[in-house]
């Protein structure tokens, strides 16, 4: 039983090994590397041997033609003399010659006898021969002569065979080295692959257990694995910010809504215990309804921000001239500013073409104008302007109020965040959060700057450029 269990466990281990992406990747690398090395070795082998073979054949062919020219000029005596001259000079120690008459008599040459198997003329043969008592391997070709005589010309190719053996040995060693390098490279790639995946798995496992501060290590090399790690870390940072925002929103809802809910309950309870007439009871209920309406408006704002951040409003995008929307808002809020004895100074360029949701952009600008009017004192100026430059439409609302402290500007667009200057005024802390959500939905930006004194809010949106032909 123990042996069977060990065999089953070994089988599962092998299956798990081949299910590993790192192992498969390494095997593919090793196979591709090995196949490439094999093809290279075969190509080198055949190209080298083919070159040597062609060189020997060309030499034999040239020598044959020269001898045939001697025969054409002076007959067999001239051919015999040419062969004897070549053998006497020993200028070509690998040359093989044999002249045989039609009757089978050997007239000249350096072979002991006519080799067996030479049945056809002008055909290449590679045969063992006996040259002056020494056995060798020769590449031969038979040339027919007038009158039935035959001329055999060839070359001793033992040196080529030795070179082929050396080349074979070299290729075997080279192939062994390439296989070893391929296996080593596969192991290194598998190790790198496993280390990277292990880091990612360890990080995600730690995050799943609650440690959201963990991040994937970045080697600093700048390769694809670093790009993957940076992308994952950016995603984790985004998730951490979202989770932190959810916690802050939950805390803010619990804190900010507790007061109006408690106040409404207190008013209703007080009315139920002490109201002496129907009018007093009705007045208490109306005050409680006003508090509850404020709570409902907060939830409506939260739902709208969530809807905007989800991107579901992109379907309503259309090319619009923003200048007409801003001019209408100027006319509306100019009257409100006059009632508070505030000067609304407006400069709106025309046209201001953007691809946007008209209602959302209008709501974002309304929030900025209402904040400016809320925090501005009488006899001050609010600058409301819009312009386009370098493909960017900018909407600016600048007031002379208390502004936002520099340390609070980074958090001013968070939900329910309220700075020190705003704690004594009515509001829910969702106005700038909605403006930020709208600008991000439109691929724009919201920047809050010091206005010395006051706050300068700038919405930047990409200008709409119609496509050619449309």
N, C-alpha and C positions, 0 to 999 in steps of 0.2 A: 504493500500500500504506500509506504513512504517513497519507494522508487517511482511508482506511478504518479504520486503527487509532485515529486521533483521534476518528472518529465513534463507534466502538465504546466507546472510553473515556468519551466524553461521555455515551453512553447508560447505561453502568454507573454513572456519577456521579449521573445523574438518578434512577436506580432506588434507589441508596443514599440519596439525599436524601429520597425519599418513604418509605423504610423507617425513617427516623429518627423515633423517638417524639416528639422535640421539635418536628419539622416538622409532624407530624400533629396534635399538640396545638395548635400555633399556627394551623394551617389551620382546625381545628374552631372555635377561638375567633374567628378572623376571620370565618368563615362565619356563626356565630351572631350576632356583633355586627352584621355587615352586614345579615343578614336582619331583625334587630330594628329597625335604623335604617330599612330600606326599608318595613317594615310601619308604623312610626310616621309616616314621611313621607306614605305613601299615606292613612293615617287622617286626618292633619292636613289634607291637601289636600282630600279629599272632605268632611270635616266643615265646613271653612271655606267652600268653594264652596256646599255645600248650605245652610248658614246664610244666606249672602247671597241665594241663589236664593229661599229661603222668605220672606225679608224683602221682596224685591221683589214676589213674588206676593201676599203679604198686603196690601201697599200698593195694588196694582192692584185686588185684590178689594174692598177697603174703598172705594176711589174709585168703582168700578163700582156698588156698592150705593147709594152716596150719589147718584150721577147717576140711577140707575133710580128712586129715590124721588122726585126732581124730576119725572121723566117721569110717574110715577104720579099725582102731585098736579096737574100743570099741562099735561100733554101735551108734544108736541114743542116748542112755544114755550118752555116752562119749561126743558126740557132744553138747548135751544140757548142760552138765557140763562145757564144754569149753566156751560156750556162756555166761552162768551165771558168770563164773569166770572173763571174759573180762568186763562185765557190772559192776560187783562188785568192781573190782580194779579201775575202772574209769581211766585206763592208757591212753585210747584214747577217749576223750570226743566227738570226731566227728564221731566215729564208729557207724554204723547202722547194726543191725542184726535182722533176723527174720527167725524162723524155723517153717515150716508148714507141717503137716502130709498129707498123701494122701487123707484123708477124709475132709480136710480143717480146721482142728483144729490147733490153734496157740500154739506151744509147748514152745517156748522160744524166747526172743528178746525184743527190746525196741521201737517197733512200735505198735500203737493202732490197726491197721488192715493191711491186705495185700493190697498194693497200686494197684489201678486200672490201666490197660494198660500194665501190665507186661505179655506179651503173649508168648515171646520166651526166651529160655534159652541161657546163655552165650552171651547176647547182652547188650550193654550199654544203660542205660536209665537215663535221668536227669529229675526228676519229683518233684513236691511239695509233701511233706509227713508231717504226724503229729506224732512227736516223743515225747511221754510222755506228750502230751497236748500242745506241742510247735510246731508251723508251721515252716517248714524250706524247703530248697531245697537240694535234695540229688542226688548223682550219684550212680546208683544201677546196680547190675548184679545178675541174678538168676542162681543158680547151681543145677542141678537135682541130686537126691539121689536115691539109690536102693529102690524099693518098691513104687515108686511114690511120695516120700516125696520131699520137695523143701527147699533149703537154699537161703536166700536173704542176700547179703552182700553189704554194701555201705558206703559212707562217706557224711557227711554234708558239702556242698560246699558254704555255705553262706559267709565264709571268702574269698573264691576265688572270689565270685561275688562282694564283697566289694572292693577287690583288683582290679578287672576288672574295676569297676566304677572309682576308684582312677586313674588307668592307663588311662582310657578314658579321664578323666578330664585333666590329665597331658598332654596327647597328643594333646588335643584341645588347651590348653594354649601354648604348644610348637609350634603347627602349626600356631596359631595366631601370635606368636612372629616371627616365620620364615617368615610368609607372610609380616609382618611389616618390618622385616629386608630386605626381598627381594625387597619390594617397595622402601625402603630407599636406598638400593644399586643401584637399577635401576635409581632413581632420581640423585644419586651422579654420576653415570656413564654418564647419559645424560648431567648433568651439565659440567662434565669434557670434554666430547665429544664436546658439543656445544662451550665451551670456547676455545678449541683448534681450531676447525673449524672457530670460529669467529675471532680468531687472524690471521689465515691464510687468511680468506676472507678480513679482514681489510687491511692486508699488500698488498695483490694482488690488491685490489681496489685502494689503495694509489699509487701503482706503475703504475696502468693503467692510473691514473690521472696525472702522470709525476714525482712523488716523488720516484725516483729509489733508494733513500738512505734508505727507510724503510726495516726492516727485521722482521721476525717472532720471537717473544720473546721465549727464551729458559729458562725453569724453573730451570735447573741445577740438576734435579733429576737423569737424565740419562736413562729415560724410552724410550719406543717406540715413544712417542710423541716428546720427545727431539731429537731423531734420525731423525724423519721426519722434524722437524724444522731446524735442522742443515743441512740436505740434501737440503731443499728448500733454505736456506740462501746461501749455496754453489752455488746452481744454479743461484740465483739472483746475487751473486758476479761475477760469470762467465759472466752473461748477461751484467752486468754493465761494466766489463772490455772490453767485445766485443763492446759495444756501445761507450765506451770511445775510443777504438781503431778505430772504424769507424769514429768518429769525428776527431781524430788525422790524420787519413789517408786522409780524405776529406780536412782538412786544409793543410796537407803537399802537396797533389796533387795541390791544388790551389796555394800554395806558390812556390813549386819547379818547376812546369810546366809553371808558368806564365812567368818566365824569358826567357826560350828558345822559347816559343810561341811569346812573344813580340819581341825577337831578330830576329826570322825568319820573322815576319811581317815587322820589321824595314828594314831588308836587302832587302826584296822584294819591299817595298815602295821606298827605296832609289834607287834601281836599276831601277824601273819604271820611276823615276823622273830624274835621273842623268846619267844612262848608255848611253854611246855614241857609243857603238858598240855591236855587237851580242856576242862577247867574254865576255865583261864585264857583260852583262845581263845573260849569261849562267853561269858565275862564281858565281854571286849572287844567282842564283837559286840553284846551287849545294850546296852552303853554307847553304841555307835555308833547303834543303833536309836533310843535315846532322843533323841540329837541330831537324827537325821533326822525323828523324830516332831515335834520342835519346829519344824523347818523346814516340815513338812507343815501344822502348825497355823497357821503364819503365812500360808501360801498359802490355806488355808481361810478365814481371817479376811479376807484381801484379796478373795477371790471373793465372800464374803458382803457385804462393803461395796459392791462393784461391783454386785451384784444388788439391794441396797437402793437405791442411787443411781439405778439404771435404772428404778425404780418398778414392777418386776414383782411385788412383794409386795402391791400395793394390792388385788388380787383377794381377799385374805384379810381385808380390813377388815370389822369387825362391831362393833356397839355392845356394849361390855363395861363392867362395873363394876370400875374399876381398884383399888378399895380391897381387894378379895379377893386380887388378885394381889400387892399390896404387903404384905398381912398374912402371906401364905404366905412371902414372901421374908424378912420380919422374923423369923419363926419359924426359918427355915433358918439365917440368918446370925447370929442371936442366940447360937446354940450356938458358932459359930466365934469370935465376939467374946469369949465367956466363956473359951474356951481361951487366947486371947491376953491375957486380963485387961483387956479393953476394954469399956466400957459403951456399949451401943447404946440410945439414947433415942429412942423412936418415938412419933409423933403422926400418926395417919392418920384423916382425916375420911371420913364415909360419907354418901351414895354419891359416887363419882367416875366419872361416866359419860363415856366417850370413844368415838369411832369409830376403832378401831385394830386392829393385828395383835397379839394377846396375846403371842405368842412373842417378837416383836421388842421390844416395850416391856419385857417381862421381862428380855431380854438386856441392854438399855440400862441398866436400873436395877441389874442384877447387876454390870455393869462398874463403875458408880460405887461400889457397896458394896465390891467387891473392891479397888478402888484405895484407898478410904478405910481399909480394914483393913490393906492392904499398907504404907501409909505412916504409920500411926498407931502411937505407942508405947504400951506397957502403962500402965494406970491413966489413960487419957485417955477422952474421951467423943466418940462419933459421933452426931450428931443426924440422924435419918431421919424426915422429915415429908412429908405430902401434904395439900393443901387445894384448895378451889375458890372463886374470887371473880371477879365481873364476867365470867363466861363463860370463864374460863381455869383449867385444872387445873395446879397447880404441885407438882412433886416435888423435894424438897430433900435433898441429902446433904452434910452439913458435918462435916469432921474437924478435928483439932488437930495435923495433921502439918506437914511442912515447906512444904506449899503449892506454888504455882507463881509464879515471879517475874513481876512485872507486864509486863515486856518480852517474856515468853515466852507469855503467855496467848492472844494473838492467833493463835499458831502451834500451840497445844497440841492442837488438833483435827486437825492435819495428820497424814497417815500417816507412821509411823515417827519422829515427832518425840518427843524425850525431853529434858526439862529437866535442869538440873544435879543437882537433888536425886534424880532417878530413874535416873541413869546407873549407880549402884552396885547397883540392884535388878534382879531378873529381870523380863523383859517384852519385848514387841516394839514398843511405841509405837503400837498399833492400837486400844486400848480406847476412848479418847475420840473417835477418828475414827469408830468404829462408832456410838457414842452420837449424834454429830452427824448421821450419815447417817440414823439412825432418826428423830430428831426432825424433820429436814427432810422426810422422807417423810410424816410425820404433820402437816405444816404447822405445826410447832412451832419452838421456839428452845431453844438450850442456852447458858447464860451461866455463866461462871466468875468468882467474886468472891473477894476477900480475906476470910478469916474471923478474922484477928487472934488467934492464928496459925492456919494451916491454909488449907484450900480449901473454898469453899462452891459446890457445883455445883447449878444450878437448871434443871430441864427444865420448859418451859411448853408445854402442849398445849391446843387449843381444846376446850371441853366439848361433849358431844354434846347436841343439842336435837332431840328427836323432832318430826317434822312433824305438824301438826294433821290429825286424821282417820286417822292411822295408828297 
